[in-house]
């Protein structure tokens, strides 16, 4: 129903944020990895969203990028794994490590995530092994981590030459998206 929401980050705490746009404040549930990548309150951000309607209420889930959202939706297709466990998985492991674990049948790594037992980890690997690779673009088509970080920072409201200089400088030390994004946000917030 809601593909994405852009607005001002009003409140941020582990597991959820409040994003205000057009005079309406949305409470959005997020993974811990998303929480740590978001700027402080008052900044403009964009989150990709998914709305789940249950008997006890409506729940809006937010993600930094479309890939994280697709992984969340795939995790929800696994039997006995709902949105809460899907967020736990995304909070406990990076998307790349999750992909590697699933494709290499490394269910013990997934079982180390709080809330995920051995049987659930085995189900995740078994049910997603054939589906999971489609979430990730082929390596040849994927842009560099630095380009992805610049795009994510622009979505978070950071723009300009300073942003490009910091990402370029840090990309020599960090080659994965998550670490480069976190380190860039640290430098930009100083």
ABEGO torsion letter per residue (X at the ends): XBABBBEBBABBBBGBBBBBBGGBBBBBBBBAAAAAABBBBGBBBBBBBBBBBBAAEBBBBBBABAAAAAAAAAAAABBGBBAAAAAAAAAABBAAAAAAAAAAGBAAAAAABBGBBAAAAAAAAAAAAAAAAAABBBAAABBBAAAAAAAAAAAAGBBEAAAAAAAAAAAAABABAAAAAAAAAAAAAX
